Amino acid sequence: MEVPFLYFTITLSLGMIASRYFFHPFVFLFLLAISVAISLGLYIKKKNASLPLLISFVFVGVILGGSAINFPNPYLKLQDKFVTIKGTVEDVKIYEEYAKYTVKPTKTPKILVTQYGGKYPSDGDVVSIRGIVSIPKRATNPGGFDYKLFLKKKGIYAVMKVQGHAVDIIGKGNLNFIEKAVHAAKQKIESNYINSMPERDAKFVISVLLGDKLVDDETLGQFRTAGISHIICVSGMHVAIITGFILYILSLFNIRRYKVPIIITVLTFYAILTGANPPVIRAVLMASIALIGTTYGKKHNSINSLSFAAFVILIFNPLMLWDVGFQLSFVATLAILYFYKPIQEKLSMLNPKIRDLVALTLSAQIGTIPFTMYYFHYISIISLLSNIVIVPLADIAVVLGFLSAVTGLIFHHLSYFINYINIPVVEAILYITKLFDSLPYASIDTIVPPFYVIGLYYGILAVLLSSFDKKTKKISIAIALTFIIAIFFYNYLSPKDLEVTFLDVGQGDSTFVRTSHGKTFLIDGGGKPLFATSSCDVGEDVVLPFLYYKGVMKLDGVFISHTDIDHVGGILTVLQQMKVDKIFIGIQKVTDDNFKKIMETAKSKNIPVILLKKGDKVEIDDVEIYVLHPDPANLIEENPINNNALVFKIKYKEMEFLFTGDIEKPAEEILRNLDLKTHILKVAHHGSSTSSTEEFIEKANPKVCIIQVGKNNYGLPDERVLKYLKSKAKVYRTDKNGAIIVKTDGKKAYISTVVKE
């Protein structure tokens, strides 16, 4: 095999993917032993043992991946308990209102701490922390963020949120020699940038060179729109630039004999300095292999080197297979290795430097478009142009930043001088990026492509790269495209069941409805997920990713029950980023700031706002919506925002859903004389004791009750209410079940949950 590690890595990865769905360690150990024995037998007999050997790596992948995913969590027994944790602090990140860092106790895995206020510890400090332990959740919505896996691949098994007074620093700087050297070097380098550059420029250079995410969200968004996010994340590009720069410096001093150990040592230190993220490790391994091969006369195969780097990373940490940075880094590099030369040859009429940059950008984009759409839900239209203009400037900024970092460890004044030179380069990058971001249609939002589309896309690329003749390639591609189009028309044109998804948005409400003919609307959009910080936007982080995953690019309506933040916290983001035909909201007794913001946004986006009242009827496709509350003749004075919330019944054929917002007893007393009978009840006010009176529940007589609730300090849902509801109906809770998906043909309802109890 010319590229053995490519095949080893592919089969290892397939095994790791399989381990997420079924894992029986002893069975796979037995199968591994058999496949290894068969491989050895064939090898001894001088026969081809490739197939059983590759199958062996599948079983190795299952065993390693399954062991990593199913590793027991020692913090489970401490969940939701107030405890004291002692350990060593690592990876401190300080933000405006809080700090994040990990604490590594002596005998248990890391725990992620978010500290608000007080004195923040430094890397290596020994701390005693008092707080409540929480266990990260898996993805609780379709297409949602798997926070548990995200932390687990970093070796983190629990989280705590604490105030400053709950943190005691009981030891300083408990670092070994290498850790101390790295920490001191990083602090000095960052200090040199900060002391000699404008704050925004310093944060940009630190982010680009050292991997700390200090760039503000607005700038990150601009880089995303321009399609140059790779510049601001430490990756192979940075390692390649640094490697080339070191080679140039060594050649000036005619240092050839020791260039390999020098470069490998510098790159290894740089990888540690930047946090050893997968793209950097991949690039350092590939650069090291290439240097050793070219220097000592060994034949170097870039694809095999890339695959070897991936193989090593996955052997040591199988969970990195699910890391977005890992996936993008390897797919982009693999695409460059396969497509760079063919594209370069097609662009022979261009200037050589522009041709090379265009070929590099296009080949990386060809490889990563499905990943960009899947994870980030957009495609940059101007990325080719922005890369041509900005990447050369970024190369200069990286070289100057690296030179400043190296010289600044000894001569900080010289470092300052280099940083002064770098300021106009950085300013030019930021200015041009902002200019590109302001262009109309610079990027477009996309749906999340289904897995079959992603598979067919890479299948088409494989066919194009194959040795098939042109006729066979055309037929294969035509069949694949026909298959995609046929499935598209089947999914989007054929009638389906009504689908109602009660999203898990933490402490809050948000429900998505898709009609049988594909019309869509949202009911509320607020909440606070478990992983949320003060900067969390439930619209950006939860609701929109779900909508893109469901293939929604336009909402036919948004219904707002009332304007409390846990119901509208993400609505403004949805209105800003997605086309919405109409907004429906009840008439208001009190107009708070949230209501005013919604009205202002609706006006700016030209979205009609329809004020609903008792007796109104709305039809969306074959779904009828009957408004039961509020009554303009009988608006409630007590807790007016909650008690005048929009209450309505959704009727699809014979199936009925009752949505109650956050109404309380005064509203329930007004509603009790109406037709409340329903099959599925969205329980009012997250199961609060101020709602769900027995008379109201008796009148509604639901078969299923759904409580949208998250971790909170209000004692929700109330135990008495919960017990009563369970005595009357089947009860589902988003904090226990994750998203609750109801599909109905109008006669029967079929309920599934993302989290299985």
Secondary structure, 3 states (H helix, E strand, C coil): CCCHHHHHHHHHHHHHHHHCCCCCHHHHHHHHHHHHHHHHHHHHCCCCCHHHHHHHHHHHHHHHHHHHHCCCCCCHHHECCEEEEEEEEEEEEECCCCEEEEEECCCCCEEEEEEECCCCCCCCCEEEEEEEEECCCCCCCCCCCCHHHHHHCCCEEEEEEEEHHHEEEEECCCCCHHHHHHHHHHHHHHHHHHHHCCHHHHHHHHHHHHCCCCCCHHHHHHHHHHCCHHHHCCCHHHHHHHHHHHHHHHHHCCCCCCHHHHHHHHHHHHHHHCCCCHHHHHHHHHHHHHHHHHHCCCCCCHHHHHHHHHHHHHHHCHHHHHCHHHHHHHHHHHHHHHHHHHHHHHCCCCCHHHHHHHHHHHHHHHHHHHHHHHHHCEEECCHHHHHHHHHHHHHHHHHHHHHHHHHHCCCHHHHHHHHHHHHHHHHHHHHHHHHHHCCCCCEEECCCCCHHHHHHHHHHHHHHHCCCCHHHHHHHHHHHHHHHHHHHHHHHHCCCCEEEEECCCECCCCEEEECCCCCEEEECCCCECCCCCCCCCHHHHHHHHHHHHCCCCEECEEEECCCCHHHHCCHHHHHHHCEECCEEEECCCCCCHHHHHHHHHHHHCCCCEEEECCCCEEEECCEEEEEEECCCCCCCCCCHHHHCCCEEEEEECCEEEEECCCCCHHHHHHHCCCCCCCCEEECHHHHCCCCCCHHHHHHHCCCEEEECCCCCCCCCCCHHHHHHHHHHCEEEEHHHHCCEEEEECCCCEEEEECCCC
